[in-house]
Amino acid sequence: METILEIQNLKCGGCAHTITKKLIELVGIKNITVDTNSSSININSTNEEALEEAKTLLYKLGYPVQGDNNSFGTKAKSFVSCAIGRIEKS
């Protein structure tokens, strides 16, 4: 099942690295492509449950789906996730 999600707080390759690394660990997620230009993620999942788990994890990392609550705390989490992604990527 292929789904494109528009997410919030996606800034750079560091964000993309963290998102890809964390989502691919979920059972039922087969492939992920992150597009920083359009702030979107293309996810191939085996079922709706896996997709919902991915959305929950994105929120916890600081990247809520467009339309979901994007509080100051969520934005702060995205900066931390981004920094971790930049460090791991280099």
Buried (B, 14 or more C-beta within 10 A) or exposed (E): EEEEBEBBBBBEEBBBBBBBBBBEEBEBBEEBEBEBEEBBBEBBBEEEEBBEBBBEBBBEBBBBBEEEEBEEEBBEBBBEBBEBBBEEEE
